[in-house]
Amino acid sequence: MKDGELDSIDERILFELQREGRATITELAETVPVSGNTVRNRILAMEEADIIRGYTIEVDYVGAGFPFHYQFTCTVPIADRRRLVEEAFEVDGVLDVRELMTGQQNVVIEVVGATQDDITEIAQTLDDLGLDVVDETLIKSAETRPLTLWANDDDPDESEREDPSS
C-alpha cells in the first residue's frame, strides 16, 4: 500500500483473505504470488490503515440453535439514527445493522432467535428503543462473497500451475 492507495497486490491479498480468512501467510504468498514478508507487511499496513478491520467466521445459526433468521426494516428520525443504530447492537440476537441514506425505512437490522417468541421480543425491544419496525422478513438464506473486482483472472488456477519440482 503506497500513499494510502491499494495496488493490485493489496487487492489480491484482500480477495484471498475474504475467500479464506484462515489462510496462512505462506498460502497467501503462493497464491498472490509474492514473498511471505511482502504479504505480512501489506496485511499489517492495511490493518494499521483500518482497511482490514478484523477477521470473522461464518456461523451456521440454524446448526447453532437459532433457526429463526429475520430482517427488520425500521424507520427512525434522522437526528436519532446514529444513536439508535448503536443502541440496536446492544440487543441480544442482533447480528447486523445497516444505516440507509433514505428518509423512511432507513435502518435494516438482521437478527436471529431460537424461537419465534425470541424474534417478537427483539422486535419489541427495538420498538422500545425508538426504532419503528415497519417490516419483518423471514430470511431463507444469506450468502456473501469476496469482491471479485480484486480477483486477478490472469493468474492460472492451481491446477494449471507448473509443478515446481519439475
N, C-alpha and C positions, 0 to 999 in steps of 0.2 A: 504494500500500500504506500504510494508516494503522494505527498501533498494532500492527504485526505481522500484521494481518489482510488477506487478499486481498479485493478488491472485484470487481465484475463486469468492470471494465476490465482488471485484472490477470489474471483468469481467461481472458478472451478473448485477451489477448496470449499467455498460456501455450498456449492451444489452437492459435492460429495458428502459433506457433513449433514446436510439436510436429508440426503438419501440414507445415510447410515451414521447416526450420531456417535456410535461407539467405535468408529473406525480409528485405528491406531495411526500415529504419525508415520510409521513405516508403510502402512497400507495406503495412506493418502499420498505419500511421496511416490509410490509406484503408480498410482492411478493418475496423478496430475500431469505428467511426471516431473518432479523436481527433487532436490535433496531433502532429507528429513529436517535439516536445520532450517531450510527455507520455509517449509511447512510450519514448523514450530514458531519461527519468527513472525510469519504472516498471521498466524492464529493469534498470537499474543498482541500484535498491533491492532488487529480487528477487535479483540476483546477490550483493549485499552480505549479504542475509539467508540466503544459501545455499539459496534455493528453486530458483533456476536454478544448477545445479552445473557446467554445461558444455554444449558443443554437439557433437553427434556426427554421423557419417554412417552410412548404411545400406550395408553391403557385401554383394555377391553373392559368397559364399565359393566356390561352385562355379565361377563365372566367374574367380575369382582363383586357382584351382588347388587348392582344398580341398573335394573332393566328399563327404568323409565328415564328417557332422554328427551328433554324438551327445549324449545326455543321460545322465549318470551320476547315479544316486541312491545316496547314501552314508549310512552310519551312523557317527557319531563320538561319543565321550564328551562329554557336555555341558560338562564342565570344560575340555575342549580345543577346543571348537567354534570360538570366535573366532580362536584362533591358527591352527588348521588351515585355516579359510576364507582367512585372509590368505596362508598359505603356498601354498594351491592356486592363487592368482593368479600365482605365480611360475613355474608350469609352462607351458612353451610349448604353445600350442594351446588353452589355457583362455580362453573368452570371457566367461563369466558364472558367478558363484557365488551361490547363494541359501541363506540360513540359515533353516531352518524351525523353528517352535516345537513340535517333537514330540520324543519320546524316541528313537524309532527312525526311520530314513530321514529324518534331519534336515538334510541338506545335498544340494542339487541343483546339479550342475555341467554347464555346456554347453561342449562342446569341438568343434574341427574338426581335420581332418588331411588330408594329401594322399593317404595310403594307409591301408589297414586296419592295417598294422603301426604307423603313427603313433598310431592310436587305442589299440592294445594297449599301446604304450609309455607313453602318457599315463595309462592306467588303472593300469599297474604303478607309475609314479611316484607317483600319488595314493595307492595302497596302501602304498608305502614310507614316505610321509609319516605314515600312520596313519589315512587315510580308508578305511573298509571299504566297497568298492564292492559294493552288493547288487543293483544292476540297471543294465543298459546298454540304452539305447533309441536306435535309429536315428531321427533326426528327418527326416521327409519335407519339411516346410516349417514356417516360423515367421513369423507376421505380428504386427505391433503397430499400434496406432492411438492417436491422441490421446484423452485423457479427454473424452468427449462431454458430460459434465456442464458443461464450461466453454464449450461451443459456445452461441452466442446464436442460437436459431432465429428470433428476432423480426426479425433483420436480413434484408433481401431478398438473394437471390443477386445476384452481379454482373450476371447477365443481366437482372435485374428493376430494377436501379438506374437512376435517371434519368441521362441524358447531361448533364453539367454545361454543355456548350456549347449546350444547347437552352433 
